[in-house]
Amino acid sequence: MVILAGEPVAQRLLDETQKAHDAFQKTTGRAACLAAIIVGDSPASVLYVRKKTEKANSLGIESRVFELSSLVRPYELKILIETLNEDPAIDAILVQRPTHIPDRDISLWIAPHKDVDGFHPLNAGNLALGNPCVTPCTPLGILAMLEHYKINLSSTCIVGRSPLVGKPLATLLTSHNATVTLCHSKTQNLKAVTQQADLVIVAVGHAHLLDRSFFKQDAYVIDVGINHKNGKLQGDVNHDGIEDVVAGISPVPGGVGPVTIAALMKNTVLCANLSTQFLRAQTASDISIFDE
């Protein structure tokens, strides 16, 4: 059984991002800037954002962190996001999403060219049309893993239909010629479906939901889940005894996690270039109007 470790994939993405950021700095004379907004004081959220900002800084990318109370009102968060949208020094905006404000609202508030997570309807629509601009980080990282380990996508089953991972991942893999079955909580006889797939990607946020009996012999498994249980990180797949069944599986931790962060860095530099283009276009438009 092959352990589908995320670190070598992440490092390749980071090397590519470093080159892209060096080119951006040479062209613009400044570093890209990522703004991260934390709502509340959840230790997990604070740690996750800190890891992202530290990785950004290691690449020479500037990072700014904005901490808001867990009681922040929607309009207060919206005002902050709109301020960052208008700030030419900010290239990419990341929100560690609070539970009391709908994701769809936050996605709409962030300008599409600064939407580092790729959740804005405009970015989601471009992905669906086969013309992706900013692709959600976890699906982008998973695709990089599958390409790195040369895993056949022809028969793929995704378990989990969230708009953050499952749905965009299904769209992304379909555009790379995968035949995708998308399963969810209402799928009947889930085991019978997963047992038919050569590649199973599990992203449901439920610790150890699937065990070795859900997979066919020599299937590959990508475990996206990161669940905190009994003081440990656990995936959505129970890895006990699975080495006798599958050909390869991503570990938790150390699998999809580091690749997602690397994909975020790649998207940050992409957003920096998009923001620069947007500002130039806006300036040119203003000049044109003024001349008239």
C-alpha positions as CSV (number, residue, x, y, z in Angstrom):
1,M,0.0,0.0,0.0
2,V,1.2,3.5,-0.9
3,I,0.9,6.3,1.5
4,L,-0.2,9.3,-0.5
5,A,1.6,11.9,1.5
6,G,0.8,15.5,0.9
7,E,4.2,17.1,1.7
8,P,6.0,16.3,-1.6
9,V,3.0,17.6,-3.6
10,A,2.7,20.7,-1.4
11,Q,6.4,21.4,-1.9
12,R,6.1,21.2,-5.7
13,L,3.2,23.7,-5.6
14,L,5.1,26.0,-3.2
15,D,8.2,25.9,-5.5
16,E,5.9,26.9,-8.5
17,T,4.3,29.6,-6.4
18,Q,7.6,31.0,-5.3
19,K,8.7,31.4,-8.9
20,A,5.3,33.1,-9.7
21,H,5.6,35.4,-6.8
22,D,9.2,36.4,-7.6
23,A,7.9,37.3,-11.1
24,F,5.0,39.3,-9.6
25,Q,7.4,41.2,-7.4
26,K,9.8,41.9,-10.3
27,T,6.9,43.3,-12.3
28,T,5.1,45.3,-9.7
29,G,7.8,46.1,-7.2
30,R,5.8,44.8,-4.2
31,A,4.8,41.6,-2.5
32,A,1.4,40.0,-2.8
33,C,-0.8,40.5,0.3
34,L,-3.2,38.1,1.9
35,A,-5.8,39.4,4.4
36,A,-7.2,36.7,6.8
37,I,-10.3,37.4,8.9
38,I,-10.9,35.3,12.0
39,V,-14.3,35.5,13.6
40,G,-14.2,34.3,17.2
41,D,-11.4,32.8,19.2
42,S,-11.6,29.1,18.3
43,P,-8.1,27.6,18.9
44,A,-8.5,25.5,15.8
45,S,-9.3,28.5,13.7
46,V,-6.5,30.6,15.1
47,L,-4.0,27.8,14.6
48,Y,-5.2,27.2,11.0
49,V,-4.9,30.8,10.1
50,R,-1.5,31.1,11.7
51,K,-0.2,28.2,9.7
52,K,-1.5,29.9,6.5
53,T,0.1,33.2,7.3
54,E,3.4,31.7,8.3
55,K,3.5,29.8,5.0
56,A,2.7,33.0,3.2
57,N,5.5,34.8,4.9
58,S,7.9,32.1,4.1
59,L,7.3,32.8,0.4
60,G,7.7,36.6,0.9
61,I,3.9,37.1,0.7
62,E,2.7,39.8,3.1
63,S,-0.1,38.7,5.5
64,R,-2.5,40.7,7.6
65,V,-4.8,39.2,10.2
66,F,-8.1,40.8,11.3
67,E,-9.6,39.3,14.5
68,L,-13.4,39.9,15.1
69,S,-15.6,38.9,18.0
70,S,-17.7,35.8,17.7
71,L,-20.7,38.1,18.3
72,V,-19.8,40.2,15.2
73,R,-22.9,41.2,13.3
74,P,-23.2,40.4,9.6
75,Y,-23.1,44.0,8.5
76,E,-19.9,44.6,10.5
77,L,-18.2,41.7,8.7
78,K,-19.5,43.0,5.4
79,I,-18.1,46.5,6.0
80,L,-14.7,45.1,6.8
81,I,-14.7,42.9,3.7
82,E,-15.9,45.8,1.5
83,T,-13.1,47.9,2.9
84,L,-10.5,45.3,2.0
85,N,-12.1,44.9,-1.5
86,E,-11.4,48.6,-2.0
87,D,-7.9,48.6,-0.6
88,P,-5.3,48.3,-3.4
89,A,-2.7,46.9,-1.0
90,I,-4.9,43.8,-0.4
91,D,-4.8,41.2,-3.1
92,A,-6.6,38.2,-1.6
93,I,-9.2,37.8,1.2
94,L,-9.6,34.7,3.3
95,V,-12.4,34.4,5.9
96,Q,-12.3,31.7,8.5
97,R,-16.1,31.3,8.3
98,P,-18.3,31.9,11.3
99,T,-21.2,29.6,11.9
100,H,-23.8,32.3,12.5
101,I,-23.3,34.1,9.1
102,P,-24.3,32.1,5.9
103,D,-21.4,31.1,3.7
104,R,-23.3,32.3,0.6
105,D,-23.5,35.8,2.0
106,I,-19.7,35.9,2.7
107,S,-19.0,34.5,-0.7
108,L,-21.0,37.4,-2.3
109,W,-19.3,40.1,-0.3
110,I,-15.7,39.2,-1.4
111,A,-14.7,40.7,-4.8
112,P,-14.3,37.8,-7.3
113,H,-10.7,38.8,-8.1
114,K,-9.8,38.8,-4.4
115,D,-11.7,35.6,-3.6
116,V,-8.8,33.4,-2.7
117,D,-11.0,30.5,-1.7
118,G,-12.8,30.5,-5.1
119,F,-16.3,30.4,-3.6
120,H,-17.8,33.5,-5.3
121,P,-20.6,32.6,-7.7
122,L,-18.6,34.1,-10.6
123,N,-15.7,31.8,-9.8
124,A,-17.9,28.8,-9.2
125,G,-19.7,29.5,-12.5
126,N,-16.4,29.8,-14.5
127,L,-15.4,26.4,-13.0
128,A,-18.7,24.9,-14.0
129,L,-18.3,26.2,-17.6
130,G,-14.8,24.7,-17.9
131,N,-13.0,28.0,-17.7
132,P,-11.8,28.2,-14.1
133,C,-10.2,31.3,-12.8
134,V,-9.8,30.9,-9.0
135,T,-10.4,27.3,-8.1
136,P,-11.3,26.3,-4.5
137,C,-8.1,25.3,-2.6
138,T,-8.9,21.8,-1.4
139,P,-10.2,20.5,-4.8
140,L,-7.1,22.2,-6.5
141,G,-4.8,20.5,-4.0
142,I,-6.5,17.1,-4.5
143,L,-6.1,17.3,-8.2
144,A,-2.4,18.1,-7.8
145,M,-2.1,15.0,-5.5
146,L,-3.9,12.8,-8.1
147,E,-1.6,14.0,-10.9
148,H,1.5,13.6,-8.7
149,Y,0.8,10.0,-7.9
150,K,-0.5,9.3,-11.4
151,I,-3.9,8.0,-10.2
152,N,-6.4,7.0,-12.8
153,L,-9.5,9.1,-12.6
154,S,-11.7,7.1,-14.9
155,S,-13.9,5.6,-12.1
156,T,-14.2,8.1,-9.3
157,C,-16.6,8.3,-6.4
158,I,-16.8,11.4,-4.2
159,V,-18.6,11.0,-0.8
160,G,-19.8,14.4,0.3
161,R,-21.6,17.1,-1.8
162,S,-20.6,20.3,0.1
163,P,-20.2,23.5,-2.0
164,L,-16.7,23.9,-0.5
165,V,-15.2,20.5,-1.5
166,G,-17.5,17.8,-3.0
167,K,-19.4,19.8,-5.6
168,P,-16.5,21.9,-7.0
169,L,-14.2,18.8,-6.9
170,A,-16.7,16.8,-9.0
171,T,-16.8,19.6,-11.5
172,L,-13.0,19.9,-11.6
173,L,-12.4,16.2,-12.0
174,T,-15.1,15.9,-14.7
175,S,-13.2,18.6,-16.7
176,H,-10.2,16.3,-16.4
177,N,-12.1,13.5,-18.0
178,A,-13.0,11.6,-14.8
179,T,-16.3,9.7,-14.7
180,V,-17.6,10.9,-11.3
181,T,-20.3,9.5,-9.0
182,L,-21.2,12.1,-6.3
183,C,-22.6,10.5,-3.2
184,H,-24.2,12.1,-0.1
185,S,-26.2,11.5,3.0
186,K,-29.3,10.5,1.0
187,T,-27.4,8.0,-1.2
188,Q,-28.9,4.6,-0.7
189,N,-26.6,1.6,-0.1
190,L,-23.5,3.8,-0.1
191,K,-21.2,0.8,0.3
192,A,-22.4,-0.7,-2.9
193,V,-21.5,2.5,-4.8
194,T,-18.1,3.0,-3.3
195,Q,-17.1,-0.6,-3.8
196,Q,-17.4,-0.1,-7.6
197,A,-14.9,2.8,-7.8
198,D,-11.2,2.7,-8.4
199,L,-10.8,6.0,-6.7
200,V,-12.8,7.1,-3.6
201,I,-12.6,10.6,-2.2
202,V,-14.2,11.1,1.2
203,A,-15.1,14.6,2.4
204,V,-18.0,14.5,4.8
205,G,-16.6,15.8,8.1
206,H,-17.6,12.7,10.1
207,A,-14.8,10.7,11.8
208,H,-14.3,7.1,10.6
209,L,-17.6,7.1,8.7
210,L,-16.1,4.6,6.2
211,D,-14.0,1.5,7.0
212,R,-12.2,-1.1,4.9
213,S,-15.4,-2.8,3.8
214,F,-16.4,0.2,1.7
215,F,-13.6,-0.2,-0.8
216,K,-12.8,-2.6,-3.6
217,Q,-9.4,-4.4,-3.7
218,D,-6.6,-2.1,-4.9
219,A,-8.7,1.1,-4.9
220,Y,-7.1,4.4,-4.1
221,V,-8.6,6.6,-1.3
222,I,-8.2,10.3,-0.6
223,D,-9.3,11.1,3.0
224,V,-10.2,14.8,3.2
225,G,-11.7,14.7,6.7
226,I,-10.0,16.5,9.6
227,N,-12.0,15.7,12.7
228,H,-10.9,16.5,16.3
229,K,-11.9,13.6,18.4
230,N,-10.5,12.4,21.8
231,G,-7.6,14.8,21.5
232,K,-6.5,13.5,18.1
233,L,-7.0,14.3,14.4
234,Q,-9.0,11.6,12.6
235,G,-10.0,11.3,9.0
236,D,-13.4,10.4,7.6
237,V,-12.0,6.9,6.9
238,N,-11.0,4.4,9.5
239,H,-7.5,3.4,8.5
240,D,-7.4,0.3,10.7
241,G,-6.7,-2.8,8.6
242,I,-7.1,-0.9,5.4
243,E,-3.6,-1.7,4.1
244,D,-4.7,-5.2,3.1
245,V,-7.4,-3.7,0.8
246,V,-6.5,-0.4,-0.9
247,A,-3.6,0.3,-3.1
248,G,-3.0,3.7,-1.6
249,I,-4.5,6.2,0.9
250,S,-3.8,9.7,2.0
251,P,-2.9,10.0,5.7
252,V,-4.6,12.2,8.3
253,P,-2.8,14.4,9.2
254,G,-0.2,14.9,6.5
255,G,-2.3,14.3,3.4
256,V,-4.7,16.8,2.0
257,G,-4.0,19.4,4.7
258,P,-0.6,20.7,3.6
259,V,-1.6,20.5,-0.1
260,T,-4.6,22.7,0.6
261,I,-2.4,25.3,2.2
262,A,0.0,25.2,-0.7
263,A,-2.9,25.6,-3.1
264,L,-4.0,28.7,-1.1
265,M,-0.6,30.2,-1.6
266,K,-0.9,29.5,-5.3
267,N,-4.3,31.2,-5.4
268,T,-2.9,34.2,-3.4
269,V,-0.4,35.0,-6.1
270,L,-3.1,34.4,-8.8
271,C,-5.3,36.9,-7.0
272,A,-2.5,39.3,-6.8
273,N,-2.1,39.2,-10.6
274,L,-5.9,39.5,-11.0
275,S,-6.1,42.4,-8.6
276,T,-3.3,44.2,-10.4
277,Q,-5.1,43.7,-13.7
278,F,-8.4,44.9,-12.2
279,L,-6.8,48.0,-10.8
280,R,-5.1,48.8,-14.1
281,A,-8.4,48.3,-16.0
282,Q,-10.3,50.5,-13.5
283,T,-7.7,53.2,-13.8
284,A,-7.7,53.1,-17.6
285,S,-11.5,53.3,-17.5
286,D,-11.4,56.3,-15.1
287,I,-8.9,58.1,-17.4
288,S,-11.0,57.4,-20.5
289,I,-14.1,58.9,-18.8
290,F,-12.1,61.9,-17.6
291,D,-10.7,62.5,-21.1
292,E,-14.2,62.5,-22.5
